[in-house]
Amino acid sequence: MSISLSSLILLPIWISMAHIQQGGPDEKEKTTALKDLLSRIDLDELMKKDEPPLDFPDTLEGFEYAFNERECFWGKKEDRWPGLCYEENPYPWSILSKITEGQLRHIKTGEPFVFNYREDLHRWNQKRYEALGEIITKYVYELLEKDCNLKKISIPVDATESEPKSFIFMSEDALTNPQKLMVLIHGSGVVRAGQWARRLIINEDLDSGTQIPFIKRAMDEGYGVIVLNPNENYIEVEKPKIHVQSSSDSSDEPAEKRERKDKVSKETKKRRDFYEKYRNPQREKEMMQLYIRENGSPEEHAVYVWDHFIAQSAAENVFFVAHSYGGLAFVELMIQREADVKSKVTAVALTDSVHNVWHQEAGKTIREWMRENCCNWVSSSEPLDTSVESMLPDCPRVSAGIYISDPFLLHVRVRKRTEGKSKD
C-alpha cells in the first residue's frame, strides 16, 4: 500500500487533533485552531507535491507522435483491389477518392494517443494534453498555409509594432473572387483558426476535427475562403513583479525604528515565500492578459473581420458555415450590421449553434431573414434532414443524422440547401 506525500504531511496534524480531543475543556481552543488550519489547506495544491515536473516537449516528435495518412477509394465491393481502403461513395456526383489525412499515432507503437500517461495524476495528464494541443494548433496553422495555400493576415490591420495582434487566414482570391466567398467560424474553447474540435483531431483524425476538408472542397468548387480566428482575443505575458519600496528609504524615521521595520518585513517575506513553496511547489508563472484591439471577444472579432475584409470583398454571394458559439457570433454580426449582411450573405449553415434570438435581442426582421436563409443542423438520432422541434422562432433546425463533425457529408447538405439560392 502506497502513502502519498500529502498524507504524510497531514498525518501529524491528525495525530495532534486526536491527542487534544482527549484533553479537557481547556484544549477546545487548540482544537478549533487546528481545524481552522486544516480548512485552509488546499488539497488540490498539496497534491502538486506528488507530481513530476510540468516540463513537456514542444514538438510532436518530442511527444513521440505523428499524423499518418491513408487514402480511401470510393467504389463497389466487386471492384475492390486487395490491400486498399474502400468506403461506400456517398457522393456519386463527384469524388473518386478521399484522403483520410492524419490520425495521431505513436511513432514507435502505432497506438492512438493515451491521456492517462501516468496513473492517478489527472492534473499532470491534463497539462500534458494541453501542451500537446498547443503543438497541434501550430501544426494546423502550418497546414492551412502549406496544404491549403491560405495567407495568414495580421489584425488589427493598422496595428503598431508593439501592440497585441491576432490573425485570420484567407485564400488568394478571397477579396477579388466576383462570385462566391465561404466564411468559416469555429466554436468557443481552446480551438483556433482551422479547427472544429481539438478532441476529434487528437482522438479521431485531422479530417474530423479540422476545417481543412471544407477549405479544400470550397476552393475546388471556385469559392474564395476566409477562416476566422474568434478565440484569439488576447496575448499572455508574465505579470511584472511589484517591488515594494523599503521603509528604510524614509529619512524621517529614527534609524532604530527603520531597522525594526525592515526586520519584520524580511521575516514576513520569508514566511510568505516558505508558504508559497509549500502550497505550490510547481508554481507556474503568474500571467496577465493583454486584449487585442477591436478583437477582444468572438463577437467583436466577427464584426471586425466583416468590416475590414468580408464587406470589402467583390463576391456577390457570401456563404457562412458556423459551429456552436460561431453561430452566436454570426447572429451578433447580423444585429450590428443587418442591412449589410442581408445585401451580401446568401446562406448560412449552422451546426449545433448556441445562438438565442431572445437573449441576443434579435429583431423581427432578422428572425424572418434567418428563417429563409439559415439552417441549423443539430445532433439528433433522427434521420438526416428530419425537422427538429425548436422553441425559438428563427432558422429551421434539422437532424445532422450522423456525427456533426463529418465534413464531407455536412458539405453535401450545405450544398443542397444553398443550390438555387445564388443571386445570379
ZAKOL-26480 format. One record per residue (C-alpha): y, z, x; residue in three letters; residue number from 0. Coordinates in Angstrom, 2 decimals, always signed. Each point is the difference from the previous one (the first is absolute). Example, Ala and Ser with C-alpha at 12.3 -4.5 7.8 and 13.67 -1.06 7.14 Angstrom:
% ZAKOL-26480
NODE; c2; c3; c1; code; pos
NODE; -4.50; +7.80; +12.30; ALA; 0;
NODE; +3.44; -0.66; +1.37; SER; 1;
% end
This chain:
% ZAKOL-26480
NODE; c2; c3; c1; code; pos
NODE; +0.00; +0.00; +0.00; MET; 0;
NODE; +3.37; -1.08; +1.42; SER; 1;
NODE; +3.13; +2.11; -0.33; ILE; 2;
NODE; +3.34; -1.77; +0.07; SER; 3;
NODE; +2.86; +1.13; +2.18; LEU; 4;
NODE; +2.10; +0.79; -3.06; SER; 5;
NODE; -2.69; +2.41; -1.24; SER; 6;
NODE; -0.01; +1.80; +3.35; LEU; 7;
NODE; +3.77; +0.39; -0.20; ILE; 8;
NODE; -0.08; +1.44; -3.53; LEU; 9;
NODE; -3.02; +2.28; +0.65; LEU; 10;
NODE; +1.97; +2.84; +1.69; PRO; 11;
NODE; +2.46; +0.03; -2.91; ILE; 12;
NODE; -2.78; +0.27; -2.55; TRP; 13;
NODE; -1.61; +2.84; +1.97; ILE; 14;
NODE; +3.34; +1.82; +0.22; SER; 15;
NODE; +0.47; -0.32; -3.74; MET; 16;
NODE; -3.47; +1.44; -0.63; ALA; 17;
NODE; +0.77; +3.00; +2.22; HIS; 18;
NODE; +3.36; +0.62; -1.64; ILE; 19;
NODE; -1.41; -0.22; -3.52; GLN; 20;
NODE; -2.35; +2.88; +0.89; GLN; 21;
NODE; +3.02; +2.23; +0.72; GLY; 22;
NODE; +2.20; +1.94; -2.38; GLY; 23;
NODE; +3.18; -0.87; -1.90; PRO; 24;
NODE; +2.03; +0.03; +3.22; ASP; 25;
NODE; -1.79; -3.14; +1.10; GLU; 26;
NODE; +1.06; -2.02; -3.07; LYS; 27;
NODE; +3.17; -1.16; +1.70; GLU; 28;
NODE; -1.98; -1.39; +2.94; LYS; 29;
NODE; -2.40; -1.73; -2.40; THR; 30;
NODE; +2.91; -1.64; -1.79; THR; 31;
NODE; +1.44; -1.17; +3.31; ALA; 32;
NODE; -3.31; -1.53; +1.09; LEU; 33;
NODE; -0.41; -1.75; -3.33; LYS; 34;
NODE; +3.48; -1.41; +0.39; ASP; 35;
NODE; -0.94; -1.24; +3.47; LEU; 36;
NODE; -3.10; -1.73; -1.34; LEU; 37;
NODE; +2.00; -1.64; -2.78; SER; 38;
NODE; +2.34; -1.49; +2.60; ARG; 39;
NODE; -2.76; -1.61; +2.04; ILE; 40;
NODE; -0.25; -3.73; -0.71; ASP; 41;
NODE; -3.73; -0.67; +0.20; LEU; 42;
NODE; +0.54; -3.76; +0.08; ASP; 43;
NODE; +2.18; +0.39; +3.06; GLU; 44;
NODE; -2.42; +2.48; +1.50; LEU; 45;
NODE; -2.85; -2.49; -0.32; MET; 46;
NODE; +1.88; -2.31; +2.35; LYS; 47;
NODE; -1.04; +2.31; +2.83; LYS; 48;
NODE; -3.55; -1.34; -0.39; ASP; 49;
NODE; +1.06; -3.65; +0.17; GLU; 50;
NODE; -0.35; -2.41; +2.90; PRO; 51;
NODE; +3.31; -1.47; +1.20; PRO; 52;
NODE; +1.71; -2.41; -2.39; LEU; 53;
NODE; -0.06; -2.69; +2.64; ASP; 54;
NODE; -1.24; -3.34; -1.33; PHE; 55;
NODE; -0.20; -3.53; +1.45; PRO; 56;
NODE; +2.81; -2.46; -0.73; ASP; 57;
NODE; -2.16; -3.14; -0.22; THR; 58;
NODE; -2.99; -1.12; -2.06; LEU; 59;
NODE; -1.94; -0.38; +3.23; GLU; 60;
NODE; +0.80; +3.60; +0.86; GLY; 61;
NODE; -1.56; +1.04; -3.30; PHE; 62;
NODE; -2.93; -2.30; +0.85; GLU; 63;
NODE; +0.51; -2.01; -3.20; TYR; 64;
NODE; +0.71; -3.66; -0.67; ALA; 65;
NODE; +0.25; -2.39; -2.96; PHE; 66;
NODE; -2.83; -2.48; -0.21; ASN; 67;
NODE; -0.05; -3.36; -1.78; GLU; 68;
NODE; -2.51; -1.80; -2.18; ARG; 69;
NODE; +0.26; -3.19; -2.01; GLU; 70;
NODE; -1.38; -0.25; -3.53; CYS; 71;
NODE; -0.65; -3.42; -1.49; PHE; 72;
NODE; +0.19; -0.66; -3.71; TRP; 73;
NODE; -3.07; -1.81; -1.27; GLY; 74;
NODE; -3.12; -0.08; -2.15; LYS; 75;
NODE; -3.17; +1.81; +1.03; LYS; 76;
NODE; -1.94; -3.22; +0.54; GLU; 77;
NODE; +2.62; -1.30; +2.45; ASP; 78;
NODE; -0.02; +3.02; +2.31; ARG; 79;
NODE; -0.60; -0.24; +3.72; TRP; 80;
NODE; -1.95; +2.81; +1.68; PRO; 81;
NODE; +2.07; +2.58; +1.89; GLY; 82;
NODE; +3.27; -0.65; -1.81; LEU; 83;
NODE; +1.79; +2.25; -2.50; CYS; 84;
NODE; +0.24; -1.54; -3.48; TYR; 85;
NODE; +1.73; +1.16; -3.15; GLU; 86;
NODE; +0.31; -1.56; -3.44; GLU; 87;
NODE; +3.18; -2.08; -0.21; ASN; 88;
NODE; +2.44; +1.49; -2.54; PRO; 89;
NODE; +2.47; -2.84; +0.67; TYR; 90;
NODE; -1.77; -3.31; -0.72; PRO; 91;
NODE; +3.34; -1.74; +0.11; TRP; 92;
NODE; +0.91; +0.89; +3.59; SER; 93;
NODE; -1.41; +1.89; +2.99; ILE; 94;
NODE; -3.09; -1.17; +1.85; LEU; 95;
NODE; -0.35; +3.07; +2.14; SER; 96;
NODE; +1.60; +3.39; +0.49; LYS; 97;
NODE; +0.50; +2.07; +3.11; ILE; 98;
NODE; -0.72; +3.68; -0.54; THR; 99;
NODE; +2.30; +1.11; +2.75; GLU; 100;
NODE; -0.30; +3.33; +1.62; GLY; 101;
NODE; -2.44; +2.73; -0.78; GLN; 102;
NODE; +0.80; +3.00; +2.19; LEU; 103;
NODE; -3.07; +0.76; +2.10; ARG; 104;
NODE; -0.82; +2.19; +2.99; HIS; 105;
NODE; -0.24; -2.26; +3.04; ILE; 106;
NODE; -3.14; +1.71; +1.31; LYS; 107;
NODE; -1.98; +0.94; -3.11; THR; 108;
NODE; +1.32; -2.54; -2.52; GLY; 109;
NODE; +0.40; +2.83; -2.51; GLU; 110;
NODE; +2.94; +0.30; -2.45; PRO; 111;
NODE; +2.77; +2.50; +0.59; PHE; 112;
NODE; -1.07; +3.65; -0.17; VAL; 113;
NODE; +2.62; +2.43; -1.32; PHE; 114;
NODE; -1.87; +3.24; +0.78; ASN; 115;
NODE; -0.13; -0.62; +3.71; TYR; 116;
NODE; -0.04; +3.77; +0.61; ARG; 117;
NODE; -1.65; +2.21; -2.61; GLU; 118;
NODE; +1.99; +2.85; -1.56; ASP; 119;
NODE; +3.27; -1.27; +1.47; LEU; 120;
NODE; +1.56; -1.76; -2.97; HIS; 121;
NODE; +3.59; +0.22; +1.24; ARG; 122;
NODE; -0.94; -1.43; +3.40; TRP; 123;
NODE; -2.01; -2.79; -1.66; ASN; 124;
NODE; +2.95; -0.78; -2.28; GLN; 125;
NODE; +2.37; -0.20; +2.98; LYS; 126;
NODE; -2.46; -2.35; +1.72; ARG; 127;
NODE; -0.13; -2.17; -3.13; TYR; 128;
NODE; +3.79; -0.12; -0.16; GLU; 129;
NODE; +0.24; -0.96; +3.68; ALA; 130;
NODE; -2.43; -2.86; -0.60; LEU; 131;
NODE; +2.00; -1.01; -3.07; GLY; 132;
NODE; +3.18; -0.37; +2.07; GLU; 133;
NODE; -1.84; -2.31; +2.41; ILE; 134;
NODE; -1.27; -2.08; -2.91; ILE; 135;
NODE; +3.54; -0.32; -1.38; THR; 136;
NODE; +1.13; -1.56; +3.28; LYS; 137;
NODE; -3.13; -2.18; +0.04; TYR; 138;
NODE; +0.85; -1.38; -3.47; VAL; 139;
NODE; +3.58; -0.69; +1.14; TYR; 140;
NODE; -1.44; -2.09; +2.84; GLU; 141;
NODE; -2.22; -1.92; -2.42; LEU; 142;
NODE; +2.98; -0.78; -2.24; LEU; 143;
NODE; +1.81; -1.57; +2.94; GLU; 144;
NODE; -2.90; -1.66; +1.83; LYS; 145;
NODE; -2.46; -0.98; -2.75; ASP; 146;
NODE; +2.42; -0.49; -2.90; CYS; 147;
NODE; +2.90; -1.35; +2.10; ASN; 148;
NODE; +2.51; +2.29; -1.68; LEU; 149;
NODE; +3.26; +1.01; +1.61; LYS; 150;
NODE; +0.96; +3.65; +0.40; LYS; 151;
NODE; +3.57; +0.45; -1.27; ILE; 152;
NODE; +1.97; +3.14; +0.87; SER; 153;
NODE; +2.01; +1.79; -2.69; ILE; 154;
NODE; +2.74; +0.92; -0.70; PRO; 155;
NODE; +1.08; -3.48; +1.05; VAL; 156;
NODE; +3.25; +1.36; +1.45; ASP; 157;
NODE; -1.54; +3.06; +1.68; ALA; 158;
NODE; +1.54; +1.23; +3.23; THR; 159;
NODE; -2.11; +0.44; +3.12; GLU; 160;
NODE; -0.21; +3.77; -0.40; SER; 161;
NODE; -0.62; +0.47; -3.73; GLU; 162;
NODE; -3.46; +0.33; -1.63; PRO; 163;
NODE; -1.56; -3.30; -1.08; LYS; 164;
NODE; -2.88; -1.28; -2.07; SER; 165;
NODE; -1.40; -3.51; -0.44; PHE; 166;
NODE; -1.67; -2.43; -2.38; ILE; 167;
NODE; -2.10; -3.11; +0.59; PHE; 168;
NODE; +0.79; -3.54; -1.17; MET; 169;
NODE; -1.50; -3.46; +0.30; SER; 170;
NODE; +2.05; -2.67; +1.75; GLU; 171;
NODE; +0.89; -1.63; -3.31; ASP; 172;
NODE; +0.58; +3.17; -2.03; ALA; 173;
NODE; +3.70; -0.67; -0.45; LEU; 174;
NODE; -0.11; -3.81; +0.03; THR; 175;
NODE; -3.02; -0.84; -2.18; ASN; 176;
NODE; +1.65; -1.63; -3.04; PRO; 177;
NODE; -2.90; +0.53; -2.40; GLN; 178;
NODE; -1.80; +3.34; +0.19; LYS; 179;
NODE; +0.10; +3.34; +1.78; LEU; 180;
NODE; -2.60; +2.80; -0.09; MET; 181;
NODE; +1.20; +3.60; +0.52; VAL; 182;
NODE; -2.53; +2.78; +0.73; LEU; 183;
NODE; +0.69; +3.72; -0.52; ILE; 184;
NODE; -2.58; +2.67; +0.85; HIS; 185;
NODE; -0.25; +3.51; -1.47; GLY; 186;
NODE; +1.04; +3.41; +1.28; SER; 187;
NODE; -1.50; +2.19; +2.72; GLY; 188;
NODE; -0.93; -0.86; +3.58; VAL; 189;
NODE; -0.38; -3.75; -0.54; VAL; 190;
NODE; +2.50; -2.33; +1.63; ARG; 191;
NODE; +0.83; -3.70; -0.16; ALA; 192;
NODE; -3.10; -2.15; -0.37; GLY; 193;
NODE; -2.24; +2.77; -1.37; GLN; 194;
NODE; -1.27; +0.87; -3.46; TRP; 195;
NODE; -2.12; +3.03; +0.96; ALA; 196;
NODE; -0.74; +1.53; +3.40; ARG; 197;
NODE; -3.18; +1.57; -1.32; ARG; 198;
NODE; -1.38; -3.42; -0.92; LEU; 199;
NODE; +0.92; -1.45; +3.39; ILE; 200;
NODE; -1.90; +2.76; +1.77; ILE; 201;
NODE; -2.97; +0.35; -2.35; ASN; 202;
NODE; -0.35; -3.56; -1.33; GLU; 203;
NODE; +1.74; -2.83; +1.84; ASP; 204;
NODE; +3.32; -1.65; +0.69; LEU; 205;
NODE; -0.39; -2.42; -2.91; ASP; 206;
NODE; -0.30; +2.87; -2.48; SER; 207;
NODE; +2.77; +2.21; +1.37; GLY; 208;
NODE; +2.66; -2.42; +1.23; THR; 209;
NODE; +2.26; -2.64; -1.54; GLN; 210;
NODE; -1.16; -2.62; +2.50; ILE; 211;
NODE; -2.22; -1.96; -2.46; PRO; 212;
NODE; +2.93; -0.16; -2.44; PHE; 213;
NODE; +2.36; -1.20; +2.72; ILE; 214;
NODE; -2.34; -2.70; +1.34; LYS; 215;
NODE; -0.88; -1.26; -3.46; ARG; 216;
NODE; +3.64; -0.09; -1.09; ALA; 217;
NODE; +1.03; -1.94; +3.11; MET; 218;
NODE; -2.91; -2.43; -0.47; ASP; 219;
NODE; +1.30; -0.70; -3.51; GLU; 220;
NODE; +3.55; -0.63; +1.17; GLY; 221;
NODE; +1.69; +3.35; -0.63; TYR; 222;
NODE; +2.55; +1.58; +2.23; GLY; 223;
NODE; -0.92; +3.66; +0.57; VAL; 224;
NODE; +1.94; +3.25; +0.40; ILE; 225;
NODE; -1.87; +3.24; +0.72; VAL; 226;
NODE; +1.96; +3.16; -0.77; LEU; 227;
NODE; -0.32; +3.27; +1.90; ASN; 228;
NODE; +1.15; +2.59; -2.58; PRO; 229;
NODE; -1.47; +3.12; +1.65; ASN; 230;
NODE; +1.79; -0.45; +3.33; GLU; 231;
NODE; +3.00; +2.07; -1.08; ASN; 232;
NODE; +0.79; +2.05; +3.13; TYR; 233;
NODE; -0.82; +0.52; +3.62; ILE; 234;
NODE; -1.13; +3.33; +1.43; GLU; 235;
NODE; +1.56; +1.49; +3.10; VAL; 236;
NODE; -0.63; +3.31; +1.67; GLU; 237;
NODE; +2.20; +2.75; -1.31; LYS; 238;
NODE; +2.55; +1.05; +2.63; PRO; 239;
NODE; -0.35; +3.54; +1.24; LYS; 240;
NODE; +2.88; +2.24; -0.98; ILE; 241;
NODE; +1.29; +2.00; +2.93; HIS; 242;
NODE; +1.56; +3.26; -1.12; VAL; 243;
NODE; +2.95; +1.01; +2.12; GLN; 244;
NODE; -0.75; +3.14; +1.93; SER; 245;
NODE; +1.96; +3.07; -1.05; SER; 246;
NODE; +0.78; +0.62; +3.68; SER; 247;
NODE; +2.54; -2.82; -0.21; ASP; 248;
NODE; +2.27; +2.30; -1.97; SER; 249;
NODE; +2.35; +1.59; +2.48; SER; 250;
NODE; +1.44; +2.41; -2.58; ASP; 251;
NODE; -3.11; +2.23; -0.03; GLU; 252;
NODE; -0.74; +2.66; +2.60; PRO; 253;
NODE; -2.55; -1.08; +2.62; ALA; 254;
NODE; -2.47; +2.74; -1.01; GLU; 255;
NODE; +0.05; -1.12; -3.64; LYS; 256;
NODE; -0.50; -3.66; +0.96; ARG; 257;
NODE; -2.98; +0.89; +2.20; GLU; 258;
NODE; -1.57; +2.01; -2.82; ARG; 259;
NODE; +0.45; -2.90; -2.45; LYS; 260;
NODE; -1.46; -2.49; +2.47; ASP; 261;
NODE; -3.03; +2.21; +0.52; LYS; 262;
NODE; -0.62; +0.27; -3.76; VAL; 263;
NODE; +0.47; -3.78; -0.39; SER; 264;
NODE; -2.53; -0.77; +2.76; LYS; 265;
NODE; -2.55; +2.41; -1.44; GLU; 266;
NODE; +0.44; -1.49; -3.47; THR; 267;
NODE; -0.47; -3.52; +1.35; LYS; 268;
NODE; -3.09; +1.10; +1.92; LYS; 269;
NODE; -1.56; +1.49; -3.13; ARG; 270;
NODE; +0.87; -3.10; -2.03; ARG; 271;
NODE; -1.49; -2.35; +2.58; ASP; 272;
NODE; -3.15; +2.11; +0.19; PHE; 273;
NODE; -0.35; -0.06; -3.79; TYR; 274;
NODE; +0.53; -3.78; -0.16; GLU; 275;
NODE; -2.65; -0.51; +2.68; LYS; 276;
NODE; -2.40; +2.20; -1.96; TYR; 277;
NODE; +0.91; -1.50; -3.37; ARG; 278;
NODE; -0.11; -3.62; +1.06; ASN; 279;
NODE; -1.66; -0.54; +3.38; PRO; 280;
NODE; -0.01; -3.77; -0.56; GLN; 281;
NODE; +3.59; -0.06; -1.07; ARG; 282;
NODE; +1.04; -3.54; -0.76; GLU; 283;
NODE; +3.51; -1.17; +0.77; LYS; 284;
NODE; +2.64; +0.84; -2.56; GLU; 285;
NODE; +1.27; -3.32; -1.34; MET; 286;
NODE; +3.01; -1.04; -2.06; MET; 287;
NODE; +0.43; -3.09; -2.16; GLN; 288;
NODE; +2.79; -2.53; +0.44; LEU; 289;
NODE; +0.19; -2.16; -3.12; TYR; 290;
NODE; +0.54; -3.75; +0.18; ILE; 291;
NODE; +3.24; -1.15; -1.53; ARG; 292;
NODE; -0.40; -1.51; -3.50; GLU; 293;
NODE; -3.78; +0.24; +0.39; ASN; 294;
NODE; -0.57; +3.73; -0.42; GLY; 295;
NODE; -2.49; -0.41; -2.86; SER; 296;
NODE; -2.34; -2.70; -1.35; PRO; 297;
NODE; +2.47; -0.68; -2.82; GLU; 298;
NODE; +2.94; -0.40; +2.40; GLU; 299;
NODE; -2.13; -2.23; +2.22; HIS; 300;
NODE; -0.92; -2.34; -2.87; ALA; 301;
NODE; +3.64; -0.39; -1.03; VAL; 302;
NODE; +1.10; -0.56; +3.61; TYR; 303;
NODE; -2.59; -2.71; +0.65; VAL; 304;
NODE; +0.90; -1.65; -3.29; TRP; 305;
NODE; +3.72; -0.08; +0.80; ASP; 306;
NODE; -0.33; -1.18; +3.59; HIS; 307;
NODE; -3.04; -2.28; -0.14; PHE; 308;
NODE; -1.65; -0.80; -3.35; ILE; 309;
NODE; +3.27; -0.66; -1.87; ALA; 310;
NODE; +1.09; -2.24; +2.90; GLN; 311;
NODE; -3.21; -2.05; +0.00; SER; 312;
NODE; -0.09; -3.59; -1.22; ALA; 313;
NODE; -3.15; +0.49; -2.08; ALA; 314;
NODE; +0.41; -0.80; -3.67; GLU; 315;
NODE; -3.12; +2.00; -0.91; ASN; 316;
NODE; -0.54; +3.47; +1.47; VAL; 317;
NODE; -3.29; +1.84; -0.59; PHE; 318;
NODE; -0.59; +3.72; +0.64; PHE; 319;
NODE; -3.30; +1.77; +0.66; VAL; 320;
NODE; +0.57; +3.77; -0.06; ALA; 321;
NODE; -2.58; +2.78; +0.28; HIS; 322;
NODE; +0.32; +3.58; -1.30; SER; 323;
NODE; +3.44; +1.40; +0.97; TYR; 324;
NODE; +1.05; -3.54; +0.87; GLY; 325;
NODE; +0.07; -0.65; -3.75; GLY; 326;
NODE; +2.41; +2.88; -0.49; LEU; 327;
NODE; +2.20; -1.39; +2.79; ALA; 328;
NODE; +0.04; -3.41; -1.71; PHE; 329;
NODE; +1.04; +1.52; -3.36; VAL; 330;
NODE; +2.80; +1.87; +1.77; GLU; 331;
NODE; +1.07; -3.32; +1.56; LEU; 332;
NODE; +0.10; -1.53; -3.48; MET; 333;
NODE; +2.13; +2.85; -1.32; ILE; 334;
NODE; +2.53; -0.44; +2.80; GLN; 335;
NODE; -0.06; -3.81; +0.22; ARG; 336;
NODE; -1.14; -1.05; -3.48; GLU; 337;
NODE; +1.84; -3.30; -0.38; ALA; 338;
NODE; -0.82; -1.17; +3.53; ASP; 339;
NODE; -3.69; +0.87; -0.30; VAL; 340;
NODE; -0.32; -1.75; -3.36; LYS; 341;
NODE; +1.59; -3.17; +1.36; SER; 342;
NODE; -2.24; -0.20; +3.06; LYS; 343;
NODE; -3.35; +1.73; -0.65; VAL; 344;
NODE; -2.67; -2.00; -1.83; THR; 345;
NODE; -2.89; +2.50; -0.23; ALA; 346;
NODE; -1.04; +3.45; +1.23; VAL; 347;
NODE; -3.58; +1.12; +0.65; ALA; 348;
NODE; -0.34; +3.79; +0.06; LEU; 349;
NODE; -3.14; +1.87; +1.05; THR; 350;
NODE; -0.42; +3.60; -1.16; ASP; 351;
NODE; +3.78; +0.25; -0.21; SER; 352;
NODE; +1.42; +3.51; -0.48; VAL; 353;
NODE; +3.32; -1.13; -1.47; HIS; 354;
NODE; +1.25; +1.64; -3.18; ASN; 355;
NODE; +2.66; -1.81; -2.02; VAL; 356;
NODE; +0.98; +3.21; -1.83; TRP; 357;
NODE; +0.44; +2.21; +3.06; HIS; 358;
NODE; +1.75; -2.80; +1.85; GLN; 359;
NODE; +2.18; -0.67; -3.04; GLU; 360;
NODE; -0.66; -3.73; -0.10; ALA; 361;
NODE; +1.98; -1.64; -2.79; GLY; 362;
NODE; -1.35; -1.98; -2.94; LYS; 363;
NODE; +0.76; -3.38; +1.58; THR; 364;
NODE; -1.93; +0.97; +3.13; ILE; 365;
NODE; -3.00; +1.14; -2.04; ARG; 366;
NODE; +0.02; -3.26; -1.94; GLU; 367;
NODE; +0.15; -2.05; +3.21; TRP; 368;
NODE; -2.88; +1.98; +1.51; MET; 369;
NODE; -2.17; -0.63; -3.08; ARG; 370;
NODE; +0.41; -3.73; +0.55; GLU; 371;
NODE; -0.06; -0.24; +3.80; ASN; 372;
NODE; -2.05; +2.93; +1.35; CYS; 373;
NODE; -3.65; +1.01; -0.13; CYS; 374;
NODE; -1.49; +3.26; +1.28; ASN; 375;
NODE; -3.67; -0.16; +1.09; TRP; 376;
NODE; -1.38; +3.53; -0.17; VAL; 377;
NODE; -3.22; +1.65; +1.07; SER; 378;
NODE; -2.38; -0.17; -2.95; SER; 379;
NODE; -3.69; -0.41; -0.76; SER; 380;
NODE; +0.86; -2.62; -2.64; GLU; 381;
NODE; -0.67; -3.69; +0.71; PRO; 382;
NODE; +2.59; -1.94; +1.98; LEU; 383;
NODE; +3.31; -0.61; -1.79; ASP; 384;
NODE; -0.98; +2.12; -3.02; THR; 385;
NODE; +3.10; +1.51; -1.54; SER; 386;
NODE; +0.43; +3.70; +0.84; VAL; 387;
NODE; +1.96; +2.25; -2.34; GLU; 388;
NODE; +3.35; +1.23; +1.28; SER; 389;
NODE; +2.36; +2.69; -1.25; MET; 390;
NODE; +3.00; -1.85; +1.43; LEU; 391;
NODE; +1.75; -3.00; -1.61; PRO; 392;
NODE; +0.24; -2.13; +3.12; ASP; 393;
NODE; -2.30; -2.50; +1.71; CYS; 394;
NODE; -3.59; -0.68; -1.15; PRO; 395;
NODE; -2.73; +2.09; +1.66; ARG; 396;
NODE; -3.34; -1.69; +0.59; VAL; 397;
NODE; -3.22; +1.00; +1.72; SER; 398;
NODE; -0.45; -0.93; +3.64; ALA; 399;
NODE; -3.73; -0.24; -0.70; GLY; 400;
NODE; -0.88; +0.78; +3.61; ILE; 401;
NODE; +1.57; +2.04; +2.78; TYR; 402;
NODE; +3.70; -0.71; -0.07; ILE; 403;
NODE; -0.03; -0.49; +3.78; SER; 404;
NODE; -1.94; -3.29; -0.07; ASP; 405;
NODE; +2.77; -2.38; +1.06; PRO; 406;
NODE; -1.79; -3.26; -0.70; PHE; 407;
NODE; -0.90; +0.74; -3.60; LEU; 408;
NODE; +3.38; +1.56; -0.70; LEU; 409;
NODE; +1.70; -3.11; +1.33; HIS; 410;
NODE; -2.00; -2.12; -2.44; VAL; 411;
NODE; +1.21; +2.18; -2.87; ARG; 412;
NODE; +3.62; -0.13; +1.14; VAL; 413;
NODE; -0.28; -3.76; +0.41; ARG; 414;
NODE; -1.40; -0.50; -3.50; LYS; 415;
NODE; +2.66; +2.25; -1.53; ARG; 416;
NODE; +2.87; -1.73; +1.79; THR; 417;
NODE; -1.19; -3.62; -0.45; GLU; 418;
NODE; +2.32; -1.77; -2.36; GLY; 419;
NODE; +2.78; +2.55; +0.51; LYS; 420;
NODE; +1.83; -2.11; +2.60; SER; 421;
NODE; +3.61; -0.77; -0.83; LYS; 422;
NODE; -0.41; -3.59; +1.26; ASP; 423;
% end
